[in-house]
Amino acid sequence: MKTKYLFPLALLVITFSCISATTVIPPTFDQLVNQAELIFQGTVTDVRSVWDGEGAQRHIDTYVTFQVLENVKGDAGDSYTIRILGGTVGDETMEVTDTPKFKAGDREILFVEHNNDQFVPLVGINNGRFHVQRDEQIGRDFVVNGEGAPVRDLKKLGRAEESVSAAEAISPEQLKSAVQAQLGNPPAK
């Protein structure tokens, strides 16, 4: 008698576990570099959200355009636009959990894959975004990960990362040099 109730309960548990948020296993630095079709440093020049699709497929996409300052892997050209699912049009918002948010003026190093084919075209979603910040006290740029934490050790990305200060974080040049070394290319001088 009790077993006839266990099967529907088990199905319910399985269903709810499948509905939960997307879980992304953070890629290693090697995986970030190898999976990326493009890696570039750029500055956000435009963020524009629009309705796309028709009928039941209608949704909001956000187009983020970058002025490309340096191509590290592949050629993004002088300007490159990524498409991210979600955004705000008028008073309607479609938000997708864990997607990166950009604004004009943001300085970024992006690891891009499958642009226009994925809901977030960055390797490991937010893991493929490195925001460049400026520490005015020490007068240098440094890199933070997609969660906003300063990055010191690329071998520990997404793993046993330690909390570090801006002064201990790597510079954009160090990140790009590490990518070039991973690709087997000497850094440009």
Biotite code that builds the C-alpha atoms (Angstrom):
import biotite.structure as struc

atoms = struc.array([
    struc.Atom([0.000, 0.000, 0.000], chain_id="A", res_id=1, res_name="MET", atom_name="CA", element="C"),
    struc.Atom([2.779, 2.478, 0.922], chain_id="A", res_id=2, res_name="LYS", atom_name="CA", element="C"),
    struc.Atom([4.810, 1.703, -2.212], chain_id="A", res_id=3, res_name="THR", atom_name="CA", element="C"),
    struc.Atom([2.079, 3.008, -4.521], chain_id="A", res_id=4, res_name="LYS", atom_name="CA", element="C"),
    struc.Atom([2.633, 6.467, -3.011], chain_id="A", res_id=5, res_name="TYR", atom_name="CA", element="C"),
    struc.Atom([6.426, 6.294, -3.241], chain_id="A", res_id=6, res_name="LEU", atom_name="CA", element="C"),
    struc.Atom([6.516, 6.220, -7.053], chain_id="A", res_id=7, res_name="PHE", atom_name="CA", element="C"),
    struc.Atom([4.554, 9.484, -7.568], chain_id="A", res_id=8, res_name="PRO", atom_name="CA", element="C"),
    struc.Atom([6.568, 11.108, -4.785], chain_id="A", res_id=9, res_name="LEU", atom_name="CA", element="C"),
    struc.Atom([9.833, 10.027, -6.434], chain_id="A", res_id=10, res_name="ALA", atom_name="CA", element="C"),
    struc.Atom([8.666, 11.450, -9.782], chain_id="A", res_id=11, res_name="LEU", atom_name="CA", element="C"),
    struc.Atom([7.793, 14.726, -8.089], chain_id="A", res_id=12, res_name="LEU", atom_name="CA", element="C"),
    struc.Atom([11.250, 14.957, -6.480], chain_id="A", res_id=13, res_name="VAL", atom_name="CA", element="C"),
    struc.Atom([12.975, 14.182, -9.798], chain_id="A", res_id=14, res_name="ILE", atom_name="CA", element="C"),
    struc.Atom([10.856, 16.776, -11.604], chain_id="A", res_id=15, res_name="THR", atom_name="CA", element="C"),
    struc.Atom([11.662, 19.543, -9.109], chain_id="A", res_id=16, res_name="PHE", atom_name="CA", element="C"),
    struc.Atom([15.364, 18.704, -9.144], chain_id="A", res_id=17, res_name="SER", atom_name="CA", element="C"),
    struc.Atom([15.390, 19.072, -12.954], chain_id="A", res_id=18, res_name="CYS", atom_name="CA", element="C"),
    struc.Atom([13.659, 22.470, -12.757], chain_id="A", res_id=19, res_name="ILE", atom_name="CA", element="C"),
    struc.Atom([16.278, 24.010, -10.474], chain_id="A", res_id=20, res_name="SER", atom_name="CA", element="C"),
    struc.Atom([18.723, 26.674, -11.678], chain_id="A", res_id=21, res_name="ALA", atom_name="CA", element="C"),
    struc.Atom([21.467, 25.910, -14.137], chain_id="A", res_id=22, res_name="THR", atom_name="CA", element="C"),
    struc.Atom([24.598, 24.663, -12.456], chain_id="A", res_id=23, res_name="THR", atom_name="CA", element="C"),
    struc.Atom([27.858, 25.463, -14.174], chain_id="A", res_id=24, res_name="VAL", atom_name="CA", element="C"),
    struc.Atom([31.015, 23.628, -13.229], chain_id="A", res_id=25, res_name="ILE", atom_name="CA", element="C"),
    struc.Atom([33.639, 26.364, -13.389], chain_id="A", res_id=26, res_name="PRO", atom_name="CA", element="C"),
    struc.Atom([36.124, 25.662, -16.166], chain_id="A", res_id=27, res_name="PRO", atom_name="CA", element="C"),
    struc.Atom([39.841, 25.578, -15.501], chain_id="A", res_id=28, res_name="THR", atom_name="CA", element="C"),
    struc.Atom([42.012, 28.248, -17.092], chain_id="A", res_id=29, res_name="PHE", atom_name="CA", element="C"),
    struc.Atom([43.127, 25.701, -19.721], chain_id="A", res_id=30, res_name="ASP", atom_name="CA", element="C"),
    struc.Atom([39.490, 24.927, -20.557], chain_id="A", res_id=31, res_name="GLN", atom_name="CA", element="C"),
    struc.Atom([38.637, 28.640, -20.787], chain_id="A", res_id=32, res_name="LEU", atom_name="CA", element="C"),
    struc.Atom([41.424, 29.226, -23.302], chain_id="A", res_id=33, res_name="VAL", atom_name="CA", element="C"),
    struc.Atom([40.854, 26.048, -25.322], chain_id="A", res_id=34, res_name="ASN", atom_name="CA", element="C"),
    struc.Atom([37.052, 26.336, -25.551], chain_id="A", res_id=35, res_name="GLN", atom_name="CA", element="C"),
    struc.Atom([37.001, 30.023, -26.462], chain_id="A", res_id=36, res_name="ALA", atom_name="CA", element="C"),
    struc.Atom([36.629, 30.811, -30.135], chain_id="A", res_id=37, res_name="GLU", atom_name="CA", element="C"),
    struc.Atom([37.553, 34.445, -29.444], chain_id="A", res_id=38, res_name="LEU", atom_name="CA", element="C"),
    struc.Atom([39.378, 36.111, -26.589], chain_id="A", res_id=39, res_name="ILE", atom_name="CA", element="C"),
    struc.Atom([39.599, 39.882, -26.631], chain_id="A", res_id=40, res_name="PHE", atom_name="CA", element="C"),
    struc.Atom([39.920, 42.937, -24.447], chain_id="A", res_id=41, res_name="GLN", atom_name="CA", element="C"),
    struc.Atom([37.362, 45.630, -25.100], chain_id="A", res_id=42, res_name="GLY", atom_name="CA", element="C"),
    struc.Atom([35.227, 48.429, -23.752], chain_id="A", res_id=43, res_name="THR", atom_name="CA", element="C"),
    struc.Atom([31.420, 48.323, -23.802], chain_id="A", res_id=44, res_name="VAL", atom_name="CA", element="C"),
    struc.Atom([30.117, 51.005, -26.162], chain_id="A", res_id=45, res_name="THR", atom_name="CA", element="C"),
    struc.Atom([26.436, 50.020, -26.317], chain_id="A", res_id=46, res_name="ASP", atom_name="CA", element="C"),
    struc.Atom([23.931, 47.825, -24.469], chain_id="A", res_id=47, res_name="VAL", atom_name="CA", element="C"),
    struc.Atom([20.571, 47.387, -26.186], chain_id="A", res_id=48, res_name="ARG", atom_name="CA", element="C"),
    struc.Atom([17.694, 45.051, -25.270], chain_id="A", res_id=49, res_name="SER", atom_name="CA", element="C"),
    struc.Atom([15.031, 44.103, -27.836], chain_id="A", res_id=50, res_name="VAL", atom_name="CA", element="C"),
    struc.Atom([12.139, 41.703, -28.287], chain_id="A", res_id=51, res_name="TRP", atom_name="CA", element="C"),
    struc.Atom([13.103, 38.783, -30.576], chain_id="A", res_id=52, res_name="ASP", atom_name="CA", element="C"),
    struc.Atom([11.084, 35.890, -31.963], chain_id="A", res_id=53, res_name="GLY", atom_name="CA", element="C"),
    struc.Atom([7.360, 35.486, -32.469], chain_id="A", res_id=54, res_name="GLU", atom_name="CA", element="C"),
    struc.Atom([4.464, 33.879, -30.629], chain_id="A", res_id=55, res_name="GLY", atom_name="CA", element="C"),
    struc.Atom([5.488, 31.381, -27.961], chain_id="A", res_id=56, res_name="ALA", atom_name="CA", element="C"),
    struc.Atom([9.139, 31.900, -28.957], chain_id="A", res_id=57, res_name="GLN", atom_name="CA", element="C"),
    struc.Atom([9.041, 35.652, -28.195], chain_id="A", res_id=58, res_name="ARG", atom_name="CA", element="C"),
    struc.Atom([11.718, 36.704, -25.705], chain_id="A", res_id=59, res_name="HIS", atom_name="CA", element="C"),
    struc.Atom([14.080, 39.548, -24.829], chain_id="A", res_id=60, res_name="ILE", atom_name="CA", element="C"),
    struc.Atom([17.702, 39.514, -26.010], chain_id="A", res_id=61, res_name="ASP", atom_name="CA", element="C"),
    struc.Atom([20.376, 41.991, -25.007], chain_id="A", res_id=62, res_name="THR", atom_name="CA", element="C"),
    struc.Atom([23.036, 42.991, -27.510], chain_id="A", res_id=63, res_name="TYR", atom_name="CA", element="C"),
    struc.Atom([26.299, 44.205, -25.974], chain_id="A", res_id=64, res_name="VAL", atom_name="CA", element="C"),
    struc.Atom([28.746, 45.931, -28.333], chain_id="A", res_id=65, res_name="THR", atom_name="CA", element="C"),
    struc.Atom([32.434, 46.292, -27.541], chain_id="A", res_id=66, res_name="PHE", atom_name="CA", element="C"),
    struc.Atom([35.154, 48.442, -29.016], chain_id="A", res_id=67, res_name="GLN", atom_name="CA", element="C"),
    struc.Atom([37.886, 45.828, -29.343], chain_id="A", res_id=68, res_name="VAL", atom_name="CA", element="C"),
    struc.Atom([41.182, 47.088, -27.952], chain_id="A", res_id=69, res_name="LEU", atom_name="CA", element="C"),
    struc.Atom([43.173, 43.875, -28.412], chain_id="A", res_id=70, res_name="GLU", atom_name="CA", element="C"),
    struc.Atom([42.513, 40.487, -29.991], chain_id="A", res_id=71, res_name="ASN", atom_name="CA", element="C"),
    struc.Atom([44.158, 37.766, -27.912], chain_id="A", res_id=72, res_name="VAL", atom_name="CA", element="C"),
    struc.Atom([42.729, 34.691, -29.678], chain_id="A", res_id=73, res_name="LYS", atom_name="CA", element="C"),
    struc.Atom([40.931, 34.888, -33.017], chain_id="A", res_id=74, res_name="GLY", atom_name="CA", element="C"),
    struc.Atom([39.902, 38.141, -34.669], chain_id="A", res_id=75, res_name="ASP", atom_name="CA", element="C"),
    struc.Atom([36.892, 39.987, -33.270], chain_id="A", res_id=76, res_name="ALA", atom_name="CA", element="C"),
    struc.Atom([37.573, 42.963, -35.553], chain_id="A", res_id=77, res_name="GLY", atom_name="CA", element="C"),
    struc.Atom([37.437, 46.548, -34.291], chain_id="A", res_id=78, res_name="ASP", atom_name="CA", element="C"),
    struc.Atom([33.915, 46.156, -32.881], chain_id="A", res_id=79, res_name="SER", atom_name="CA", element="C"),
    struc.Atom([32.163, 43.020, -31.659], chain_id="A", res_id=80, res_name="TYR", atom_name="CA", element="C"),
    struc.Atom([28.623, 42.360, -30.404], chain_id="A", res_id=81, res_name="THR", atom_name="CA", element="C"),
    struc.Atom([27.508, 39.485, -28.205], chain_id="A", res_id=82, res_name="ILE", atom_name="CA", element="C"),
    struc.Atom([23.894, 38.428, -27.702], chain_id="A", res_id=83, res_name="ARG", atom_name="CA", element="C"),
    struc.Atom([22.689, 37.453, -24.221], chain_id="A", res_id=84, res_name="ILE", atom_name="CA", element="C"),
    struc.Atom([19.244, 36.072, -23.393], chain_id="A", res_id=85, res_name="LEU", atom_name="CA", element="C"),
    struc.Atom([17.257, 38.404, -21.132], chain_id="A", res_id=86, res_name="GLY", atom_name="CA", element="C"),
    struc.Atom([17.105, 42.108, -20.456], chain_id="A", res_id=87, res_name="GLY", atom_name="CA", element="C"),
    struc.Atom([14.616, 44.946, -20.064], chain_id="A", res_id=88, res_name="THR", atom_name="CA", element="C"),
    struc.Atom([12.456, 46.509, -22.776], chain_id="A", res_id=89, res_name="VAL", atom_name="CA", element="C"),
    struc.Atom([10.199, 49.285, -21.518], chain_id="A", res_id=90, res_name="GLY", atom_name="CA", element="C"),
    struc.Atom([8.685, 48.070, -18.266], chain_id="A", res_id=91, res_name="ASP", atom_name="CA", element="C"),
    struc.Atom([9.116, 44.360, -19.038], chain_id="A", res_id=92, res_name="GLU", atom_name="CA", element="C"),
    struc.Atom([12.131, 42.449, -17.735], chain_id="A", res_id=93, res_name="THR", atom_name="CA", element="C"),
    struc.Atom([13.239, 38.919, -18.531], chain_id="A", res_id=94, res_name="MET", atom_name="CA", element="C"),
    struc.Atom([16.026, 37.901, -16.175], chain_id="A", res_id=95, res_name="GLU", atom_name="CA", element="C"),
    struc.Atom([18.146, 34.787, -16.527], chain_id="A", res_id=96, res_name="VAL", atom_name="CA", element="C"),
    struc.Atom([19.980, 33.734, -13.376], chain_id="A", res_id=97, res_name="THR", atom_name="CA", element="C"),
    struc.Atom([23.772, 34.156, -13.338], chain_id="A", res_id=98, res_name="ASP", atom_name="CA", element="C"),
    struc.Atom([24.007, 35.964, -16.670], chain_id="A", res_id=99, res_name="THR", atom_name="CA", element="C"),
    struc.Atom([26.542, 38.772, -16.731], chain_id="A", res_id=100, res_name="PRO", atom_name="CA", element="C"),
    struc.Atom([25.279, 42.343, -16.773], chain_id="A", res_id=101, res_name="LYS", atom_name="CA", element="C"),
    struc.Atom([27.163, 44.989, -18.757], chain_id="A", res_id=102, res_name="PHE", atom_name="CA", element="C"),
    struc.Atom([26.973, 48.775, -18.960], chain_id="A", res_id=103, res_name="LYS", atom_name="CA", element="C"),
    struc.Atom([28.585, 51.308, -21.274], chain_id="A", res_id=104, res_name="ALA", atom_name="CA", element="C"),
    struc.Atom([32.169, 52.011, -20.276], chain_id="A", res_id=105, res_name="GLY", atom_name="CA", element="C"),
    struc.Atom([32.817, 48.568, -18.736], chain_id="A", res_id=106, res_name="ASP", atom_name="CA", element="C"),
    struc.Atom([36.298, 47.295, -19.566], chain_id="A", res_id=107, res_name="ARG", atom_name="CA", element="C"),
    struc.Atom([36.390, 43.541, -20.085], chain_id="A", res_id=108, res_name="GLU", atom_name="CA", element="C"),
    struc.Atom([38.450, 40.581, -21.240], chain_id="A", res_id=109, res_name="ILE", atom_name="CA", element="C"),
    struc.Atom([35.997, 38.039, -22.678], chain_id="A", res_id=110, res_name="LEU", atom_name="CA", element="C"),
    struc.Atom([36.323, 34.364, -23.571], chain_id="A", res_id=111, res_name="PHE", atom_name="CA", element="C"),
    struc.Atom([33.611, 33.962, -26.243], chain_id="A", res_id=112, res_name="VAL", atom_name="CA", element="C"),
    struc.Atom([32.134, 30.759, -27.660], chain_id="A", res_id=113, res_name="GLU", atom_name="CA", element="C"),
    struc.Atom([29.058, 30.100, -29.808], chain_id="A", res_id=114, res_name="HIS", atom_name="CA", element="C"),
    struc.Atom([27.892, 33.714, -30.035], chain_id="A", res_id=115, res_name="ASN", atom_name="CA", element="C"),
    struc.Atom([24.240, 33.869, -31.168], chain_id="A", res_id=116, res_name="ASN", atom_name="CA", element="C"),
    struc.Atom([23.828, 30.108, -30.464], chain_id="A", res_id=117, res_name="ASP", atom_name="CA", element="C"),
    struc.Atom([23.873, 30.060, -26.636], chain_id="A", res_id=118, res_name="GLN", atom_name="CA", element="C"),
    struc.Atom([21.907, 32.058, -24.089], chain_id="A", res_id=119, res_name="PHE", atom_name="CA", element="C"),
    struc.Atom([25.249, 33.432, -22.808], chain_id="A", res_id=120, res_name="VAL", atom_name="CA", element="C"),
    struc.Atom([28.065, 33.199, -25.364], chain_id="A", res_id=121, res_name="PRO", atom_name="CA", element="C"),
    struc.Atom([30.868, 33.104, -22.798], chain_id="A", res_id=122, res_name="LEU", atom_name="CA", element="C"),
    struc.Atom([32.808, 29.995, -21.783], chain_id="A", res_id=123, res_name="VAL", atom_name="CA", element="C"),
    struc.Atom([31.296, 28.813, -18.503], chain_id="A", res_id=124, res_name="GLY", atom_name="CA", element="C"),
    struc.Atom([28.721, 31.642, -18.600], chain_id="A", res_id=125, res_name="ILE", atom_name="CA", element="C"),
    struc.Atom([30.022, 34.220, -16.083], chain_id="A", res_id=126, res_name="ASN", atom_name="CA", element="C"),
    struc.Atom([33.386, 32.413, -15.823], chain_id="A", res_id=127, res_name="ASN", atom_name="CA", element="C"),
    struc.Atom([34.342, 33.686, -19.293], chain_id="A", res_id=128, res_name="GLY", atom_name="CA", element="C"),
    struc.Atom([34.202, 37.308, -18.175], chain_id="A", res_id=129, res_name="ARG", atom_name="CA", element="C"),
    struc.Atom([37.100, 39.164, -16.571], chain_id="A", res_id=130, res_name="PHE", atom_name="CA", element="C"),
    struc.Atom([36.300, 42.749, -15.625], chain_id="A", res_id=131, res_name="HIS", atom_name="CA", element="C"),
    struc.Atom([39.176, 45.231, -15.665], chain_id="A", res_id=132, res_name="VAL", atom_name="CA", element="C"),
    struc.Atom([39.155, 47.645, -12.735], chain_id="A", res_id=133, res_name="GLN", atom_name="CA", element="C"),
    struc.Atom([41.457, 50.467, -11.712], chain_id="A", res_id=134, res_name="ARG", atom_name="CA", element="C"),
    struc.Atom([42.973, 50.790, -8.254], chain_id="A", res_id=135, res_name="ASP", atom_name="CA", element="C"),
    struc.Atom([43.574, 54.533, -7.955], chain_id="A", res_id=136, res_name="GLU", atom_name="CA", element="C"),
    struc.Atom([45.588, 54.147, -4.736], chain_id="A", res_id=137, res_name="GLN", atom_name="CA", element="C"),
    struc.Atom([48.284, 52.075, -6.395], chain_id="A", res_id=138, res_name="ILE", atom_name="CA", element="C"),
    struc.Atom([47.704, 53.422, -9.912], chain_id="A", res_id=139, res_name="GLY", atom_name="CA", element="C"),
    struc.Atom([47.242, 50.133, -11.761], chain_id="A", res_id=140, res_name="ARG", atom_name="CA", element="C"),
    struc.Atom([44.586, 48.078, -13.501], chain_id="A", res_id=141, res_name="ASP", atom_name="CA", element="C"),
    struc.Atom([43.699, 44.646, -12.152], chain_id="A", res_id=142, res_name="PHE", atom_name="CA", element="C"),
    struc.Atom([41.368, 41.805, -13.108], chain_id="A", res_id=143, res_name="VAL", atom_name="CA", element="C"),
    struc.Atom([38.314, 40.490, -11.263], chain_id="A", res_id=144, res_name="VAL", atom_name="CA", element="C"),
    struc.Atom([36.362, 37.349, -12.104], chain_id="A", res_id=145, res_name="ASN", atom_name="CA", element="C"),
    struc.Atom([32.680, 37.174, -13.080], chain_id="A", res_id=146, res_name="GLY", atom_name="CA", element="C"),
    struc.Atom([31.703, 37.322, -9.410], chain_id="A", res_id=147, res_name="GLU", atom_name="CA", element="C"),
    struc.Atom([33.723, 40.490, -8.818], chain_id="A", res_id=148, res_name="GLY", atom_name="CA", element="C"),
    struc.Atom([36.587, 38.922, -6.833], chain_id="A", res_id=149, res_name="ALA", atom_name="CA", element="C"),
    struc.Atom([40.171, 39.945, -7.679], chain_id="A", res_id=150, res_name="PRO", atom_name="CA", element="C"),
    struc.Atom([42.086, 37.158, -9.458], chain_id="A", res_id=151, res_name="VAL", atom_name="CA", element="C"),
    struc.Atom([45.604, 36.196, -8.380], chain_id="A", res_id=152, res_name="ARG", atom_name="CA", element="C"),
    struc.Atom([46.161, 32.564, -9.406], chain_id="A", res_id=153, res_name="ASP", atom_name="CA", element="C"),
    struc.Atom([44.800, 31.413, -12.778], chain_id="A", res_id=154, res_name="LEU", atom_name="CA", element="C"),
    struc.Atom([45.475, 27.767, -11.856], chain_id="A", res_id=155, res_name="LYS", atom_name="CA", element="C"),
    struc.Atom([42.882, 28.073, -9.066], chain_id="A", res_id=156, res_name="LYS", atom_name="CA", element="C"),
    struc.Atom([40.088, 29.650, -11.139], chain_id="A", res_id=157, res_name="LEU", atom_name="CA", element="C"),
    struc.Atom([36.730, 28.277, -10.058], chain_id="A", res_id=158, res_name="GLY", atom_name="CA", element="C"),
    struc.Atom([38.392, 25.998, -7.567], chain_id="A", res_id=159, res_name="ARG", atom_name="CA", element="C"),
    struc.Atom([40.161, 26.861, -4.324], chain_id="A", res_id=160, res_name="ALA", atom_name="CA", element="C"),
    struc.Atom([40.385, 30.568, -5.108], chain_id="A", res_id=161, res_name="GLU", atom_name="CA", element="C"),
    struc.Atom([41.617, 32.693, -2.259], chain_id="A", res_id=162, res_name="GLU", atom_name="CA", element="C"),
    struc.Atom([40.344, 36.127, -1.371], chain_id="A", res_id=163, res_name="SER", atom_name="CA", element="C"),
    struc.Atom([42.978, 38.674, -2.424], chain_id="A", res_id=164, res_name="VAL", atom_name="CA", element="C"),
    struc.Atom([43.310, 42.424, -2.468], chain_id="A", res_id=165, res_name="SER", atom_name="CA", element="C"),
    struc.Atom([43.468, 44.560, -5.604], chain_id="A", res_id=166, res_name="ALA", atom_name="CA", element="C"),
    struc.Atom([47.203, 45.025, -5.026], chain_id="A", res_id=167, res_name="ALA", atom_name="CA", element="C"),
    struc.Atom([47.710, 41.228, -5.179], chain_id="A", res_id=168, res_name="GLU", atom_name="CA", element="C"),
    struc.Atom([45.506, 40.690, -8.243], chain_id="A", res_id=169, res_name="ALA", atom_name="CA", element="C"),
    struc.Atom([46.909, 40.092, -11.708], chain_id="A", res_id=170, res_name="ILE", atom_name="CA", element="C"),
    struc.Atom([46.889, 42.816, -14.332], chain_id="A", res_id=171, res_name="SER", atom_name="CA", element="C"),
    struc.Atom([45.104, 42.558, -17.682], chain_id="A", res_id=172, res_name="PRO", atom_name="CA", element="C"),
    struc.Atom([48.529, 42.211, -19.306], chain_id="A", res_id=173, res_name="GLU", atom_name="CA", element="C"),
    struc.Atom([49.375, 39.234, -17.082], chain_id="A", res_id=174, res_name="GLN", atom_name="CA", element="C"),
    struc.Atom([46.071, 37.556, -17.980], chain_id="A", res_id=175, res_name="LEU", atom_name="CA", element="C"),
    struc.Atom([46.624, 38.103, -21.715], chain_id="A", res_id=176, res_name="LYS", atom_name="CA", element="C"),
    struc.Atom([50.231, 36.863, -21.446], chain_id="A", res_id=177, res_name="SER", atom_name="CA", element="C"),
    struc.Atom([49.007, 33.704, -19.697], chain_id="A", res_id=178, res_name="ALA", atom_name="CA", element="C"),
    struc.Atom([46.514, 33.135, -22.538], chain_id="A", res_id=179, res_name="VAL", atom_name="CA", element="C"),
    struc.Atom([49.289, 33.577, -25.121], chain_id="A", res_id=180, res_name="GLN", atom_name="CA", element="C"),
    struc.Atom([51.510, 31.137, -23.220], chain_id="A", res_id=181, res_name="ALA", atom_name="CA", element="C"),
    struc.Atom([48.657, 28.598, -23.086], chain_id="A", res_id=182, res_name="GLN", atom_name="CA", element="C"),
    struc.Atom([48.193, 28.995, -26.841], chain_id="A", res_id=183, res_name="LEU", atom_name="CA", element="C"),
    struc.Atom([51.920, 28.564, -27.400], chain_id="A", res_id=184, res_name="GLY", atom_name="CA", element="C"),
    struc.Atom([52.315, 32.115, -28.760], chain_id="A", res_id=185, res_name="ASN", atom_name="CA", element="C"),
    struc.Atom([54.840, 34.551, -27.380], chain_id="A", res_id=186, res_name="PRO", atom_name="CA", element="C"),
    struc.Atom([53.172, 37.714, -26.052], chain_id="A", res_id=187, res_name="PRO", atom_name="CA", element="C"),
    struc.Atom([53.231, 40.721, -28.393], chain_id="A", res_id=188, res_name="ALA", atom_name="CA", element="C"),
    struc.Atom([55.621, 43.500, -27.443], chain_id="A", res_id=189, res_name="LYS", atom_name="CA", element="C"),
])
